[in-house]
Amino acid sequence: MSWLDEVLTQHQELESPRNFWYWSALCAISAIVKDNVWIDRQAFRLYPNIYVMLHADSGLKKGAPVSLAKKLVQRVNNTRIISGRSSIQGILKELGTFTSTPGGGIRTNASTGFIVASEFSSSLINDPAALTILTDLYDRNLNEGDWRSLLKMETFELKNPTISLLVATNEAHFDDFVESKDIHGGFIGRTFIIAEHKVHRLNPLIKKMKVVPDVDELAEYLKTIAPLRGPFEDLDNTPAGDLYDQWYMKFYTQVVEQEVKDDTGTIQRFGDSVLKVAMLLSLSDSANRIITIDNMEEAISVCEKLIGNVRKTTHGKRGMSATAQHKALIIKELISRDNHQISREMLMKKYYMHFNSSELDDVIQAFQQANMIICENIGNKIVYTMPDEQVKEMKRFLEGKNK
């Protein structure tokens, strides 16, 4: 059992969504290894620092997983933890101040830190430059050496800044705090958005738990990987590297062929995002800095599921209607098929970068109301069919003919 599995097992009786524990735990690993380990990408080093945002309605137990990550990093005691209400100037000042830690924890001259908040909008004082600066600080490989910023007549100088971030928010606060420039400017494209809409299970916490979470026990493993230094094993000619290479070519070929539009920058950075998660999963397994094929498979799987979360949380702030694009894709797909028919499963697999299951349901419902698509259960599959008359009508329309 990996350390990550142990985290999930210890918290399986609690109400917080499983994915919140999963990504909070990965963020804790990210914060304690900082820029001490990396993958050599030939032209640059890719570090495992990540930004994670837990997105859910108020009351959906976002705070507990965030608190766990903070406690774990506190116990390892090798990086700054920036929490509470602060301004971006305050964060930069803290990162640029070199002090020893209580108990003799490791403190180098590097500007490393873990920004953690159970409610993002209330923790970071509103400043038009705040998320822009956090966007710039994310790319550790682009910030080798000194990083300098001048804000409100105050200069901040950071040494090899390496930031990990874990925050939580709800839809109302997200819409109020995250502006269009942050969506289009790269902050969202660099952030793993973990969106959930229901609790993992109901538990009034009256009866004794079978497994009681033990933060101290969980922190002991993190202390064993905190001293790690150096690169991961070269992925060239390894099963994990071969898998990544095949996935990468297929993924981005699909992006080009389907003309996937992404104004957040998520997809453009997706390859590096997968590798970051693969590194963290490897560190959850052992300290050997070897990415296995299982690590890579899981990284690809969990990251692909997050593409829809970005689209869902930013929809309405992008200045465009996604529904029209979804309809056009489905019409084009049905018209081009010989029998003008496709299963729901196949449609979702092919266009998962464009819409999620709930978005597909909305589009199909609209098509059914217009008598454009027939929805049937064939065997154990849901199948969508466009009647021949509708096919002819749509072809005439697309050819610019009125009749």
C-alpha positions as CSV (number, residue, x, y, z in Angstrom):
1,M,0.0,0.0,0.0
2,S,1.4,3.4,-1.0
3,W,1.4,6.4,1.4
4,L,-1.4,8.0,-0.7
5,D,-3.5,4.8,-0.3
6,E,-2.9,5.0,3.5
7,V,-4.2,8.6,3.5
8,L,-7.3,7.6,1.7
9,T,-7.9,4.5,3.9
10,Q,-7.5,6.5,7.1
11,H,-10.1,9.1,5.9
12,Q,-12.6,6.8,4.2
13,E,-15.1,7.1,7.0
14,L,-15.3,10.8,6.8
15,E,-17.6,12.9,4.6
16,S,-15.2,14.9,2.6
17,P,-15.0,13.7,-1.1
18,R,-12.3,11.2,-1.7
19,N,-10.7,13.4,-4.4
20,F,-10.2,16.2,-1.8
21,W,-8.1,13.9,0.4
22,Y,-6.2,12.6,-2.7
23,W,-5.2,15.9,-4.1
24,S,-4.5,17.5,-0.7
25,A,-2.1,14.6,0.0
26,L,-0.3,15.1,-3.3
27,C,0.0,18.8,-2.6
28,A,1.6,18.0,0.8
29,I,4.2,15.9,-1.0
30,S,4.8,18.7,-3.5
31,A,5.3,21.2,-0.7
32,I,7.9,19.1,1.2
33,V,10.0,18.0,-1.7
34,K,10.0,21.5,-3.3
35,D,12.6,21.8,-6.1
36,N,14.9,19.2,-4.6
37,V,13.8,16.6,-7.1
38,W,12.9,16.9,-10.8
39,I,12.6,15.3,-14.2
40,D,15.2,16.2,-16.8
41,R,13.2,17.4,-19.8
42,Q,16.3,17.8,-21.9
43,A,15.9,21.5,-22.4
44,F,14.8,22.2,-18.8
45,R,14.1,20.7,-15.4
46,L,10.5,20.0,-14.5
47,Y,9.8,20.3,-10.8
48,P,6.8,18.7,-8.9
49,N,5.4,21.8,-7.4
50,I,1.6,22.0,-8.1
51,Y,-1.3,24.4,-7.5
52,V,-4.6,22.7,-6.4
53,M,-8.0,24.3,-5.9
54,L,-10.8,22.3,-4.2
55,H,-14.0,23.7,-5.7
56,A,-17.4,22.8,-4.1
57,D,-20.5,24.3,-2.6
58,S,-20.3,25.6,1.0
59,G,-20.6,22.8,3.6
60,L,-19.1,20.1,1.4
61,K,-16.2,19.5,3.8
62,K,-13.4,21.1,1.9
63,G,-11.7,22.4,5.0
64,A,-10.6,19.1,6.6
65,P,-8.4,17.9,3.7
66,V,-6.8,21.3,3.4
67,S,-6.1,21.2,7.2
68,L,-4.6,17.7,6.9
69,A,-2.1,18.9,4.3
70,K,-1.1,21.9,6.4
71,K,-0.6,19.7,9.5
72,L,1.5,17.2,7.5
73,V,3.8,19.9,6.2
74,Q,4.0,21.5,9.6
75,R,5.3,18.2,11.1
76,V,7.9,17.8,8.4
77,N,9.0,21.4,9.1
78,N,11.2,22.0,6.1
79,T,9.3,24.7,4.2
80,R,7.4,27.9,5.0
81,I,3.7,27.6,5.4
82,I,1.8,30.7,4.4
83,S,-1.7,30.7,5.7
84,G,-4.2,33.1,7.2
85,R,-5.2,36.4,5.6
86,S,-2.4,38.1,3.7
87,S,-1.6,40.3,0.7
88,I,0.5,39.3,-2.2
89,Q,3.1,41.8,-0.9
90,G,3.0,40.0,2.5
91,I,3.5,36.6,0.8
92,L,6.5,37.9,-1.2
93,K,8.0,39.5,1.9
94,E,7.6,36.2,3.8
95,L,9.2,34.2,0.9
96,G,12.1,36.6,0.8
97,T,12.8,36.5,4.5
98,F,15.4,33.8,5.5
99,T,15.0,32.6,9.0
100,S,15.6,29.4,11.0
101,T,12.6,27.3,11.9
102,P,11.6,26.2,15.4
103,G,13.2,22.9,16.3
104,G,16.1,23.3,13.8
105,G,14.2,22.5,10.7
106,I,15.9,22.9,7.3
107,R,15.9,26.4,5.9
108,T,18.0,27.2,2.8
109,N,18.4,30.5,1.0
110,A,15.8,29.4,-1.5
111,S,12.4,31.1,-1.5
112,T,10.2,28.0,-1.1
113,G,6.7,28.1,0.4
114,F,3.4,26.3,0.8
115,I,0.4,28.6,0.4
116,V,-2.6,27.0,2.0
117,A,-6.1,28.3,2.7
118,S,-9.5,26.8,3.4
119,E,-11.2,29.7,1.6
120,F,-9.0,31.3,-1.0
121,S,-10.9,34.6,-1.5
122,S,-10.9,35.5,2.2
123,S,-7.2,34.5,2.7
124,L,-5.7,36.6,-0.1
125,I,-6.5,40.4,0.0
126,N,-7.9,41.4,-3.3
127,D,-5.2,42.8,-5.5
128,P,-5.3,42.9,-9.4
129,A,-1.7,41.7,-9.4
130,A,-2.1,38.8,-7.0
131,L,-3.0,35.9,-9.2
132,T,-0.8,37.3,-12.0
133,I,2.2,37.1,-9.7
134,L,1.3,33.6,-8.4
135,T,1.0,32.6,-12.1
136,D,4.6,33.8,-12.7
137,L,5.9,32.1,-9.6
138,Y,4.5,28.7,-10.6
139,D,7.0,28.0,-13.3
140,R,10.1,27.2,-11.2
141,N,12.1,26.2,-14.4
142,L,11.6,29.8,-15.7
143,N,12.7,31.4,-12.4
144,E,16.2,30.0,-11.9
145,G,18.2,32.3,-9.8
146,D,16.9,35.7,-8.6
147,W,13.3,36.7,-9.1
148,R,12.5,40.4,-8.6
149,S,9.3,42.3,-8.3
150,L,8.4,45.9,-7.5
151,L,5.0,46.5,-6.0
152,K,3.7,49.7,-4.5
153,M,7.2,51.2,-4.2
154,E,8.5,48.0,-2.4
155,T,11.1,45.7,-4.0
156,F,11.0,41.9,-3.4
157,E,13.8,39.6,-4.4
158,L,13.4,35.9,-4.2
159,K,16.0,33.2,-4.8
160,N,14.8,30.2,-6.9
161,P,11.2,30.7,-5.9
162,T,9.3,27.4,-5.6
163,I,5.7,27.6,-4.6
164,S,3.1,24.9,-3.9
165,L,-0.5,26.0,-3.4
166,L,-3.6,24.3,-1.9
167,V,-6.8,26.4,-1.6
168,A,-10.5,25.8,-1.4
169,T,-13.4,27.9,-2.7
170,N,-17.0,27.7,-3.7
171,E,-18.7,28.9,-6.9
172,A,-19.8,32.3,-5.5
173,H,-16.4,33.2,-4.2
174,F,-14.7,31.8,-7.3
175,D,-16.8,34.0,-9.6
176,D,-16.2,37.1,-7.4
177,F,-12.4,36.6,-6.9
178,V,-11.1,35.0,-10.1
179,E,-11.3,37.5,-12.9
180,S,-11.3,36.9,-16.7
181,K,-7.6,37.9,-17.0
182,D,-6.8,35.1,-14.5
183,I,-8.7,32.5,-16.6
184,H,-7.2,33.6,-19.9
185,G,-3.8,34.7,-18.4
186,G,-2.7,31.3,-17.2
187,F,-3.5,31.0,-13.5
188,I,-6.3,28.5,-14.1
189,G,-4.3,26.7,-16.7
190,R,-1.6,26.0,-14.1
191,T,-4.1,25.0,-11.4
192,F,-5.6,21.5,-10.8
193,I,-9.3,22.3,-10.2
194,I,-10.9,19.5,-8.1
195,A,-14.7,20.0,-8.4
196,E,-17.1,17.9,-6.4
197,H,-20.8,18.2,-5.8
198,K,-21.6,15.7,-3.1
199,V,-20.0,14.2,0.0
200,H,-18.2,10.9,0.0
201,R,-20.6,9.4,2.5
202,L,-22.8,10.5,5.4
203,N,-21.3,10.2,8.9
204,P,-22.7,12.1,11.9
205,L,-19.5,11.1,13.8
206,I,-21.4,9.9,16.8
207,K,-20.2,6.3,16.7
208,K,-16.5,5.4,17.1
209,M,-14.6,5.2,13.8
210,K,-13.0,1.9,12.8
211,V,-10.0,3.7,11.6
212,V,-9.0,7.0,13.3
213,P,-6.7,9.2,11.2
214,D,-3.2,9.6,12.6
215,V,-1.5,12.7,11.3
216,D,1.8,11.9,13.2
217,E,2.0,8.5,11.6
218,L,1.3,9.8,8.1
219,A,3.9,12.5,8.6
220,E,6.7,10.0,9.4
221,Y,6.8,8.8,5.8
222,L,7.0,12.3,4.4
223,K,10.0,12.9,6.7
224,T,11.8,10.1,4.9
225,I,11.4,11.7,1.4
226,A,12.0,15.3,2.5
227,P,15.8,14.9,2.3
228,L,15.7,13.6,-1.2
229,R,17.9,15.4,-3.7
230,G,18.5,14.9,-7.4
231,P,16.6,13.9,-10.7
232,F,14.2,11.1,-11.2
233,E,15.4,8.2,-13.3
234,D,15.5,9.1,-17.0
235,L,12.3,8.1,-18.7
236,D,14.0,7.3,-22.0
237,N,13.5,3.6,-22.9
238,T,11.4,2.8,-19.8
239,P,7.8,1.4,-19.8
240,A,6.6,4.6,-18.2
241,G,8.4,6.8,-20.7
242,D,7.1,4.8,-23.6
243,L,3.5,5.1,-22.3
244,Y,3.9,8.8,-21.8
245,D,5.3,9.2,-25.3
246,Q,2.4,7.3,-26.9
247,W,-0.2,9.1,-24.8
248,Y,1.3,12.5,-25.6
249,M,1.3,12.0,-29.4
250,K,-2.3,10.6,-29.4
251,F,-3.6,13.3,-27.0
252,Y,-2.2,16.3,-28.9
253,T,-3.0,14.8,-32.3
254,Q,-6.6,14.6,-31.1
255,V,-6.4,18.2,-29.9
256,V,-5.3,19.3,-33.4
257,E,-7.8,17.1,-35.4
258,Q,-10.8,18.1,-33.2
259,E,-9.7,21.7,-33.2
260,V,-10.1,21.8,-29.4
261,K,-10.4,25.4,-28.2
262,D,-9.0,26.1,-24.7
263,D,-8.5,29.7,-23.7
264,T,-7.3,28.8,-20.2
265,G,-4.1,27.2,-21.3
266,T,-4.8,24.0,-19.5
267,I,-4.5,21.7,-22.5
268,Q,-1.3,23.4,-23.7
269,R,0.4,22.6,-20.3
270,F,-1.3,19.3,-19.9
271,G,1.8,17.1,-20.7
272,D,3.8,18.7,-18.0
273,S,0.9,18.5,-15.6
274,V,0.8,14.7,-16.1
275,L,4.5,14.4,-15.4
276,K,4.2,16.4,-12.2
277,V,1.5,14.1,-10.9
278,A,3.5,11.1,-12.0
279,M,6.5,12.3,-9.9
280,L,4.3,12.8,-6.8
281,L,2.7,9.4,-7.2
282,S,6.2,7.9,-7.5
283,L,7.2,9.6,-4.2
284,S,4.1,8.3,-2.6
285,D,5.3,4.8,-3.4
286,S,8.9,5.0,-2.5
287,A,12.0,7.2,-2.2
288,N,13.8,5.7,-5.2
289,R,12.8,8.4,-7.7
290,I,11.6,5.9,-10.3
291,I,8.4,6.5,-12.1
292,T,6.7,3.2,-12.8
293,I,4.2,2.5,-15.6
294,D,1.5,2.3,-12.8
295,N,2.4,5.8,-11.7
296,M,2.2,7.1,-15.3
297,E,-1.1,5.3,-16.0
298,E,-2.7,6.8,-12.9
299,A,-1.3,10.3,-13.6
300,I,-2.8,10.3,-17.1
301,S,-6.1,8.9,-15.8
302,V,-6.6,11.4,-12.9
303,C,-5.4,14.4,-15.0
304,E,-7.7,13.7,-17.9
305,K,-10.7,13.7,-15.6
306,L,-9.9,17.2,-14.5
307,I,-10.2,18.8,-18.0
308,G,-14.0,19.0,-17.6
309,N,-13.6,20.7,-14.2
310,V,-11.8,23.6,-15.7
311,R,-14.5,24.1,-18.3
312,K,-17.3,23.8,-15.8
313,T,-15.8,26.3,-13.3
314,T,-14.9,28.9,-15.9
315,H,-18.0,28.6,-18.1
316,G,-19.8,31.9,-18.3
317,K,-16.6,34.0,-17.8
318,R,-15.1,33.2,-21.1
319,G,-17.3,35.4,-23.3
320,M,-18.6,32.6,-25.5
321,S,-21.3,29.9,-25.5
322,A,-19.9,26.4,-25.2
323,T,-23.3,24.8,-26.0
324,A,-23.2,25.8,-29.6
325,Q,-19.8,24.2,-30.1
326,H,-21.0,21.0,-28.4
327,K,-24.0,20.8,-30.7
328,A,-21.9,21.4,-33.7
329,L,-19.5,18.6,-32.8
330,I,-22.3,16.1,-32.2
331,I,-24.1,17.0,-35.4
332,K,-20.9,16.7,-37.4
333,E,-20.1,13.3,-35.8
334,L,-23.6,11.9,-36.6
335,I,-23.7,13.2,-40.1
336,S,-20.3,11.8,-40.9
337,R,-21.1,8.2,-39.7
338,D,-22.5,5.8,-42.2
339,N,-25.5,4.8,-40.0
340,H,-25.7,8.3,-38.4
341,Q,-25.5,6.6,-35.0
342,I,-23.2,6.6,-32.1
343,S,-23.2,5.2,-28.5
344,R,-23.0,7.6,-25.6
345,E,-19.9,5.8,-24.3
346,M,-18.1,6.3,-27.6
347,L,-19.2,9.9,-27.9
348,M,-17.9,10.7,-24.4
349,K,-14.6,8.9,-25.0
350,K,-14.0,10.8,-28.2
351,Y,-15.0,14.2,-27.0
352,Y,-14.2,14.2,-23.3
353,M,-12.0,17.3,-23.9
354,H,-15.0,19.2,-25.1
355,F,-17.9,18.3,-22.7
356,N,-18.6,16.3,-19.6
357,S,-21.6,13.9,-19.0
358,S,-24.0,16.6,-17.6
359,E,-23.2,19.0,-20.5
360,L,-23.8,16.1,-23.0
361,D,-27.2,15.4,-21.3
362,D,-28.2,19.1,-21.7
363,V,-27.4,19.0,-25.4
364,I,-29.0,15.7,-26.1
365,Q,-32.2,16.9,-24.3
366,A,-32.3,19.9,-26.5
367,F,-31.9,17.8,-29.6
368,Q,-34.6,15.4,-28.5
369,Q,-37.0,18.3,-27.9
370,A,-36.3,19.5,-31.5
371,N,-36.8,15.9,-32.8
372,M,-33.3,15.9,-34.2
373,I,-32.0,12.9,-32.4
374,I,-33.5,9.6,-31.2
375,C,-32.2,8.2,-27.9
376,E,-32.5,4.4,-27.5
377,N,-31.3,1.7,-25.1
378,I,-29.6,-1.0,-27.2
379,G,-28.3,-3.9,-25.1
380,N,-26.5,-2.2,-22.2
381,K,-25.6,0.9,-24.2
382,I,-27.4,4.2,-24.8
383,V,-27.3,5.0,-28.5
384,Y,-28.0,8.3,-30.3
385,T,-29.3,8.3,-33.9
386,M,-30.1,11.1,-36.2
387,P,-33.0,10.3,-38.5
388,D,-32.3,10.3,-42.3
389,E,-34.6,13.3,-42.9
390,Q,-32.7,15.3,-40.2
391,V,-29.4,14.3,-41.8
392,K,-30.5,15.6,-45.2
393,E,-31.8,18.8,-43.7
394,M,-28.6,19.4,-41.7
395,K,-26.5,18.7,-44.8
396,R,-28.5,21.2,-46.9
397,F,-28.1,23.8,-44.1
398,L,-24.3,23.2,-43.8
399,E,-24.0,23.5,-47.6
400,G,-25.8,26.9,-47.4
401,K,-28.9,25.7,-49.1
402,N,-32.3,26.8,-47.7
403,K,-34.2,23.9,-49.2
